[in-house]
Amino acid sequence: MTKLTQSPAWQALSQLSGNLPHMRTLFADNPKRFEQLSLKKCDLFLDYSKNRLTDEVLQQLFALAKDAGLKQKITAMFNGDIINTTEKRAVLHTALRAAADADIRVDGVNVVPEVQATLAKMEQFVADVHEGRWLGYTGKAITDVVSIGIGGSFLGPKIASEALRPYWNGAVKCHYVANVDATSIAEKLKLVAPETTLFLTSSKSFGTQETLTNTLSAKAWFLAHGGTQQDVAKHFAAITSNVAKATDFGIDETNIFPMWDWVGGRYSLWSAIGLPIALLIGMDNFRELLAGAREMDQHFATAPLNENMPVIMGMLSLWYNNFFNAQSHVVLTYDHYLRGLPAYFQQLDMESNGKSAKMDGSQVDYSTGPVIWGGEGTNGQHAYHQLLHQGTALIPADFIMPLQSHNPLGEHHIQLASNCFGQTQALMQGRTFDEAMAELKDSKLSDADKALIAKHKEMAGNKPSNTILMDKLTPKTLGALIALYEHRTLVQGTIWDINSFDQWGVELGKTLGNDVLARLAADSDCDGLDASSNGLINAFKKGCI
Ligand SMILES: O=P(O)(O)OC[C@H]1O[C@H](O)[C@H](O)[C@@H](O)[C@@H]1O
């Protein structure tokens, strides 16, 4: 057993997990449960009362966090200490949204002035595009931006853009290309004209196969459709920490926006990687997004553990993962604009906490990051919610809903809210056999059939959920919400003693992909790998099955 699983708090939680009253009882026994187990911070309201929680459980969860040195880890992150130890890097996405006069040092140098200078460069660029000063090769203003990137250099900007649709100012359209599948870029290029299109390549490393291939194809298309080599500087820009590679590739140095090795890809939408967002919503709104995240940072850095929203959410999810064998966690957004958020949180959390080596290299003997998945409500209610209610797996859920809609229309929003709250209630209380029988009272079924159907209608309930509310979805509330989930990830990674900021598994995939590429391109048949891989590669080379 490891130090963690032997710790008194872990042992106590293990005991408590088997001896808890049903949540129905917890609510019936304490009329103040909602007031006591909810909090409002940074324009977000968290109701965590529908969880398998007692005061004792909470105390032990916070004791576990304290023993794991969570407070110290939070401070170390904000200070720019090298907490990404396998890559020897600081983890400072928080510096990207820090106050302009903050002093955050990496290797003794304050990084905030560089961040502010980049924001100023973004501001100028966005203004030039919006106000028609940035002209294409025929002298026309830019109407379309094609943003090329993948992973952290794609999903954050795409999802945030989608979420902030009501704030688009209409100056430009933005199209995202990630997949190396040619269909992805081919379909986008059908929508744009070379003389009015700006290509933005987002790649921290400027070495990612998909992104470079898509950028090369974009450039070839540009040159084949009227643009010349001299015109490239008017139509291609990049965001990268590898300026040399980007200039070698042919991007004009003045069109390069910097990022830094202390920003992880999946934490980078706050940097110039967020340029497509700024082009859609304007720089003032982009700064609001940063301000929302900054507020959450201040809260996370200063609030005591038991009043700290990311800590509470992180510890609750860990409670189910480690003590109830919950292998997945579902995020359900009751807002169409937030429909992409589950996929973004999936990347954020699973790439961060999908680890099994501890910081010292030894293996964990407890489960770590769960599968994160989800979708928008109410759609999921007519599909996978069935399994949430009656399946054999315990799946804790986060429900997220703004109280005011950007599209107030008839009864839509009140119905949406009724579904959201109704689902959390159903998950918590379930339905007893007697209740199911009572519902069947007036049916014409025989008593035996009534009893049989009641067995199928019976639901254990006691299924945990959090509900996160905000007045309205704005750049600021979105910033706070995303930062909340970022910090929740750190909380769990700290308790599990894993590095939430590297991604060696993803990198193995990249390396093997390159090896296979060489074999696919070779003249001779492949026979050097396992029989399955040889067979698949040779089938591709033949071009038919
Ligand atoms: O921004 P890039 O260097 O092109 O990297 C794009 C992505 O590559 C890999 O998949 C990493 O695991 C991601 O974290 C990263 O965001």
The ligand as an SDF file (V2000), in Angstrom:
LIG
                    3D

 16 16  0  0  0  0  0  0  0  0999 V2000
    0.4620   23.1030  -30.2580 O   0  0  0  0  0  0  0  0  0  0  0  0
    1.1620   21.9190  -30.7880 P   0  0  0  0  0  0  0  0  0  0  0  0
    2.6100   21.9110  -30.4400 O   0  0  0  0  0  0  0  0  0  0  0  0
    0.9350   21.7730  -32.2750 O   0  0  0  0  0  0  0  0  0  0  0  0
    0.5670   20.6450  -30.1050 O   0  0  0  0  0  0  0  0  0  0  0  0
   -0.7560   20.2300  -30.2860 C   0  0  0  0  0  0  0  0  0  0  0  0
   -1.0820   19.1180  -29.3130 C   0  0  0  0  0  0  0  0  0  0  0  0
   -0.1410   18.0750  -29.5150 O   0  0  0  0  0  0  0  0  0  0  0  0
   -0.2510   16.9400  -28.6700 C   0  0  0  0  0  0  0  0  0  0  0  0
   -1.3940   16.2370  -28.9820 O   0  0  0  0  0  0  0  0  0  0  0  0
   -0.2390   17.3220  -27.2280 C   0  0  0  0  0  0  0  0  0  0  0  0
   -0.4690   16.2120  -26.4370 O   0  0  0  0  0  0  0  0  0  0  0  0
   -1.2920   18.3870  -26.9630 C   0  0  0  0  0  0  0  0  0  0  0  0
   -1.2280   18.7900  -25.6080 O   0  0  0  0  0  0  0  0  0  0  0  0
   -1.0150   19.5700  -27.8540 C   0  0  0  0  0  0  0  0  0  0  0  0
   -1.9360   20.5750  -27.5940 O   0  0  0  0  0  0  0  0  0  0  0  0
  1  2  2  0
  2  3  1  0
  2  4  1  0
  2  5  1  0
  5  6  1  0
  6  7  1  0
  7  8  1  0
  7 15  1  0
  8  9  1  0
  9 10  1  0
  9 11  1  0
 11 12  1  0
 11 13  1  0
 13 14  1  0
 13 15  1  0
 15 16  1  0
M  END
$$$$
